[in-house]
Amino acid sequence: MASLLANPTVWAPRWLAPAFFGGLLLLGAWLVADYGVSWDEPVDHLNGLVSLRHIVTLVAPEWAARQPLLQQVPPLAGYVDNDHGVLFELPLALLHTTLRSGSDLRTYYLWRHMATFLVCVGGIWALYRLALLRFRNQYLALFTALLFVLSPRMFAESFYNAKDLVFLAAFTLGMYTLARLLERPTPGRALVHGLASAAALDIRILGSMLVPFTLALLLLEAIQPTQQSLNRARLGASGAVYLLSTVGAGIAGWPYLWAAPLDNFLQAFEAMRRFRWQGKVLYWGEYESAQELPWHYAPVWLLVTTPLSYSLAALGGLGLQLRQVCTHPRAVLGTYTGRLDLLFCGWLLGPLVLVIGMNSVLYDGWRHLYFVYPALLLLAVGAGVRLWRWAGQATQRRRITQAIAGVVTLEMTFTVIRMALMHPQQQVYFSFLPTHKAAQWFERDYWGLSYRQGLEYLARTYPQGPILVDPQHIPPFENNRAMLPPTDRQRFVVSETAPGRFLLLDYRSQAGTVVTPTGWEVYQVTADGLPILSIYQHP
């Protein structure tokens, strides 16, 4: 281990990285059919269909008129969510439009979940390559990627969260292309980075944060070069190519911007800053307005849903890096690796400070800030490297370091076991909170995936005849009914008054346990002992 961390560049056997990512793809193909349909997926899909209709009406109006699916969606102008980025949704909307089984939503959702997972694997690959540039050690780079896979919520949401996890993947790719550009500033690398930045922007407007990160580091390189042979004219050309490609590709990939690029961009940014959701969230056992959340809402959610050793190591890495910047700024800013570390700090802290400073609307935990998670892992691994080097050959230090490494290994092993036992409900993982405290203080299955397991139980237990149900929330019920075989879908009948009906009670916002005035519980979906769906039968 010491030799692996001491050498300037360490390469693993050539087969190891392909085996890791190949195994990850096989795992995804094996598990993809197990997950339910999340609350947001139909809305996200509709956003893609609206933009697809807008595009094909302009370029192929006759073909568009022959597509029944497109004729059922509203026009882009005046559509309530027309300011959402749709780069990921557009190809899926086209796929659904052209599928022969276009009316079979189950087929579409399986394709959608696999596409989401493939994009997320691409983001994990970008994280691996970014770690390789920073640590020059293939084992450490693969270990960083493994930490992401062994993050229960991130792993589960990689199959169905086409907003936050897809954006995380795109933003990580943008950071990787930025690191390549800083390593060797050329117009070609600037063009690739511009396209990556535009892709992140066209998925979520916060992708625009890549622009100030890039310009600040290019300016720093111009003022204090890390390379003796730096050509400032080529550096300036690279910056110009980057800006032009980002703006051009960003507008091209976001139909909402076509009519008025600058005005519509500013409107979309303002909508992001003060999102129109007016609901309440359960936080520390209290119901808080999403419009007026305490500043610590996102940091606390991050802490309680991330394996504890990852968070503590990242805090240590962040503190050490900021201390080094304050005490030896030239040493940090004058090297490529030092600038990468500074970039990781800005990546983790910048968005958190931004949403806290703007008092942005957040809900469903910290999912809107998931894209900072790769920075957390990079800082955590960096802290581990510093700790190991600090130990050196001193016996006492090495014992302390080995003990810490043992604790981390135990938690990773325990996390793997918990992920397997919770499958396919890892989206309600809490790292260190006791089950009864998590149930009392925080929202649980806000994605609504547990409805699928509940509906499958009812269809299996009552294989014939109609099944009368009264869901607490209709959207997740309808979404997950689509994953059942066609014959079973038709047997579910929604009724709020029929005797003998089944009440489907979720825990999206309730603290503690759900209490019903009448009826008895016939089934409960749990994850790691945490109830996330209860089915009661009315007398």
N, C-alpha and C positions, 0 to 999 in steps of 0.2 A: 504493500500500500504506500509506503513512504516513497519508493522509487517512482510510483505512478504519479505522485503529486510533486515530486522534486524535479523531474525532467521537464524541459521547456515544451516539448511536443511529444505526446504519447498517442500512438495509433493502436487500435484494437485489431484483431483479425478481420480480414476483409468481409467475412460472412456475417459478422455480428450485427452490424447496423441493418443490413437487409433482412436478417432473421428477426430482429426486433420489430421492424415495421411490417414485415410480412405476417408475423404472428399477430400483430395488432389488427391488421385487416381481416385475418381469418376469425379472430375473436369477435370483431364487429359483425361480420357476416353471420356468425353463429347466433348472436344475441339480438340482432336488429328487430326480429319479429316479436320480441317479448314486450316491447315498450308500448304504452298506450299513446293516445293522441292528446297533446297538451292544449290548454285553454286557448292559446293564441294562434294555433296553426291555421284554422280556417280563415281568420282575419288576415294573417300574413299572406295566405294563398290568394285571397281576394285582392289584396294590394297588387300582387303580381299580375293577376288577370286584368285588372283595370289598366295598368301600364301597357300590358301586351296588346289589349284592344286599341289603345291609343296609337301604338306604333304600327300595327298591321293595318289599321284604318288609313294611315298615311301612305304606307308603301304597297299594300296589297288589299285594297278595299273589297274586291270581289271575293277573295278567299275569306276575309274576316266575316263577310255577310253570310257565308255558308257554315260558320262554326256556331252551333247552338249555345255552347258554353260561354262564348264571348258575348253573345247577344243578351245574356242574362245579367251582365255586370254593368254598373253605371259608367258614364264617361269620366275621364280624368278630371276635367274642369268641374270644380265644385265638390269633388269627392272628399269626404271628411279626412281621410288619411293619405291624401295625394302627396304630402310632403315627406313620406317615408321612403328611404332608399330601397330599391327593388332589384339590385344587381343579382342577388342570389335567387330571388323569387321569379324573375323573368324566365329563365330556362325551365324551371319546374312548371310554371304556368303553360309554357309551350308544350312541354311533355304531356301534361294532363289534357290539353286541348287536342293533341294528336293521338292519344292512346285510343285504341279500338274499344277498350273497356273504360271509356271516359266516365261512364256513370258509376263505376265501381270504385268508391272512395278508398276501400281497403287497399287495393292495388296501388293507387296513387300514394297513399300514406307510407306504404312500405318502400316504394321508390324514394319518396321524400326523406324518410329517415336514413336510408342508406346514403343518399347524396349528402345529407347533413353530416353524417359520420365521416365520409370521405374528405369533405372540406376540413373537418376538425383534425383528421389525421394529417392533412397537409399543414395545418397550424402547428401540430406537434413536431412535424419534420422541421418547420421553420425555427421553432424553439431549439431543437437539437442543433441545427446549423449555427444558430446565434450563440449557443453555449460553446460550440466548438471554436468559433472565432474568439470568444472571450478567454476560455480556459486552455485552448490548444491541447485538449486531452479528450480523446474520444470516449473513454469510459465515463468521465464526468459529464460529457454532453449527453450520453445515453441515460445516465442516472438522472439528469435534469428532466429529460423526457419521461422517464419512468415515474418521477414524482407527480407529473401531471396526470398520468394514467391512474395512479393511486391516489387521486383526489376524488372521492366518491361522487360529489355533486357534479363536478366537471365531467366525469366519465358518463354519468347517466344523461346529462343534458346534451352531450355530444351527439345524441341520436335524434333529438326532437327540438332543441332550442335553436331555431334558425335565426333568431335575432342576436342574442348575446354571445353564443359560442361561435357562430359563423363570423361575427364581427371580431371576436377574440382571435380567431385564426387569421383573418385578413390583416388585423393590426399587427400581429406578431410577424407576419410575412413582411409588412412594411418596415418594421424595426430591423429585420434581418437584411433587407435590401439597403436600408440606411447604413447598417454596420459595414456592408460590402462597399458602399460608396465612400465611406470615411477611410476604409482601408486603402482604397485606390480610386481617387476621384477621376472619373472619366465620363465623357458624354454618354457612352453606352450604358454604364452602370446607372447614371442619372436618369436615363430614359426608363430603365427597368424599375427603378425606385419610384419614378413618377407614376408609372402604371399601377404599381402596388399601392401607392398612396391614394390614387383615384379609386381603386377597387374598394379600399376601406371606407373612403368617403361615400361611395355609392351604396354601401350597405348601412352605414350609420354616420350621421353628420359629425360625430366626434372623431371620425377618421381624419378630419381637418387638422387635428392636433399634430399629425406627422409633419405638417408644413413648418410650424415654428421650431419644432425639434430639429428638423433638417437644416433650415436656414441658420439657426444659432450655431450649430456645430460646423457648418461650412464657413461661417464668418470667423469662428474661433480658429479653424485651420488656416484661414488666410492671415490672421493676425499672429498666431503662434504655431507655425507648421510643425507637425510631428515627423515630416519627411524632408530630408535635406534637398532632395531633387524636386520639390514641389514647383509646379508650373502654375502661377497664379492666373494666367490667362485661361488655361484649361480648367482651373477650378471655377472661374467665373462663368465659363461656357457651360460647365456642368450644372451650376446653379440655375442658369437660364433655361437649359434643357429640362431640368427638373420641374421648374415652375410651369413652363408651357405644357409639358406632357401631363402634369397633374390637373391643371385647369381644363385642358382640352378633353382628356379622357374622362375627367370627372363630370363634365357637362354632358358628354356623349352617353355616358352610362346611367344617367338619371333623367328620365323623361320629364319630370316635374320642372327641371331647370331650363328646358329648351325655350319656353316662351319668354322668360325674363331671367337670365342666369343670376345676376347679382341680387335683384330684389327677392326672387324666390329663395335663394340661398339664405339671405338674412331672415326671411320669414320662417324658414325651416329651423334656423338656429334659435330664434326666439321661442318657437314652439317647443324645442328641446329643453330650453332653459326653464320654461314654466309650462310643463306638460299639462294637458287639459283634464287629466284624471282627478276627480274630486273625492275619491274614496278614503276610507280609513284603514290603517294597518295595525296589527297586534304587535306591540313592541314592549318588552319587559312587563307583560301582563296588562298593559294599558292600551286603549284604542286611540291612536294618534292620527291626525289628519296628514295625508301624504303631502299636503301643501305647506305644512308647518312642522316638519320633523326636527328633532334635536340633531345637533351637528354630528353626534357620535353614532347615528343610526347605521351608516354604512360600515365604519370601522368595527363596530361591535358584531354586526352580522358576518363580516369577513372572519373575525376571530372565532366565532362559535361554530362556523361551518367549514373550517379549514383544519386539517390535522395539526395538533398543537405544536409539534416539533417543527413543522414547516414555518409556522407563524413566528415562533420564538427565534429560529435561526435567521429569518428574514429581518426581524427587528434588530438582531445583533449585527447583521451585515449592513443594514441601513445606518445604524449608529456609528459603526466603525468607519464607513465610507464618508459620512458627513464630517466626522471628527478629522479624518485625514485631509479632507478638502479645506477645513478651517485652519489646520496647523501647517500643512504643506501644499498650498494650492498649486504652486508651479509644478511640483512633482506629479500631482494628479492630472492637471490639465495638459501637461506637456507630453503625455504618452497616449498611445491608442487605447490600451487597456484601461487606463485611468478615465478616459473620456467615455468608454463604454459603461464603466461602473457609474459614472455620473449620469449617463443617459438612463440607466436602469433605475436610479434613484428618482429622476424626474418622471419616468414612466409610472412608477408606483405612486409617488406623492402628488404629481401634477393634477391628474384627474380628480383625486380625492379633495384636494384643496379647491379645485374649480367648482365642483358640485356643492361643497360646503359653503364657499364664498358666495355663490349665486343662489343659495338656498333652493337648489333644483328639486323637482318632484321626483321622489324615489318610492318604489313599492316592490313587494315580493323580494325582500331581502336586499342584497347588494348586487343583483344580477346585472344592473345597468353598468356596473363597474368591473365586470368579470375580466375585461380586457387588460387590467393591470396585473392579473394573476401570474402570467409568465415572468414579469419583472420580480415579483415576490419570490418565485422559485429560483431565479438566477441569483438574486441577492442571498438567498438561503444557502445555495451551494457555494457561493463565494465565501460566505462566513465559515462554512465547514472547511474549505481549503485554508483559510487564514488560521483557523483553530489548529488544524493539523500541522501547519508549518510553525506555529507558535510553540507547539509541544516539542518539536525538534527531537533531540536525543535525551532531554531531561526526563529522568524516570518518573518523577512525580507528575509532571505535566502530561506525559504520555498516558499515565493511568487515568488522569481526569478525562483526557480526550477519548480514550478507549471506552470509558464508562458512558460518556455522552453518546458515542457512536452506537453502543449497545442499546441504549434507551431508544434512539431513533430507529434502529433496526427492529426492535420489539414493537414500536408503534406502527411501523410500516407493515409488519406481519399481521398485527391485530387489525389494521385497516383492510388488508386483503380479505381476511376472514369475515369482517363485518360487511364488506361489499358483496361477498358471495351470499351471505345469509340474507341480506336486504334485497337482493335482486328480485324483480326489476324496479325497486322503489328507492334507489340510492339518493334520489333527489331530496329526501327528507333527513339526510345524515346530519347529525350534530356531533361535533368532535369530542367534547369533554363534558357536556351538560348531562346530568341525570335525566332519564326519560320523563319523569314527572315534572321537572323544572322546564324542560323544553316544551312540554305540552301546555304548561301554564303561561309561559312567557312569550313564545314566538309562534308565528304562523307555520303551518305544516305543509300539506300537499297543495300549495297554491297553483300548481300546474294541472291538477285534476286527473292525473294519470291513474289513480287508484280506482276510478270508476270502471275501468276496463276489467280489473280483477273481480270487482263486485258483480258486474253484469255477467261475466263468464261463470261465476258461481251460480247465479240464479238460472242461467240457461242450462247449466249442467245438472242442477238439482231438480229442476222442473222441465224435463225435456219435451213436454207436449203441452199444447194449449197456450192461451195468452198469459202474459205475465204483467200484472198491473203494478206500476211503479210511480212513486212521487219523489223525484229527485230534488234535493235542496237547491241545486244549480242546474239549469237546463243545458247550457253550453257544453260542459265536460261530459254530461250524459250523452248528448247527441254525438259529440266527437268520438267517443269511445264505443258507442253502439255501431259506428261504421266499421269497426275492426272485427265485428262478429260475422259469422257466416250469414249469407242473405236470409236463410230461413229463420234463423234466430233473431235477426234484427226486427223482422216483421212481427214477432210475437210480443215485443215490448210495447205496452200501451200506457201512455202517461195519463194519470188521473189523480186529482187532489181530493176526491171524495169517496171513491169506491171502497167498500169494506174489504178487508183482506189484502189491501195493497201493501207494497213494500216501500218503506221510507228509506231513501238513500241519503244519509247524512254525512257530509264531509266536514273537515276541520280547517277550512281555509282561513277563517278568522276567529274561531271560537277558542277561548281559553279553557283549559281543563277538559272535562268530558261533556258530551252532548246528552241532555236530559230530554226525554220525550214524555208527553203527558199520558199517552196510551201506547200499548203494543209492547213487544218484547224483541230483544236483539237475537237475530238468527245467524248473523255472520259479521265478522270484523276483519278488515284488512289492516295488518300491522307491519311495521318496518323497524327492526331492532327493538321490539317491544313498544313502539310508539303507535297508538291507534291513528289511522289516517282516513278510514272510511268505516261507517257502521251501517248495517242494514237491519232495520226494524220491520216487523210485520204488524200491521194494524189489525185489531180484532175484527 
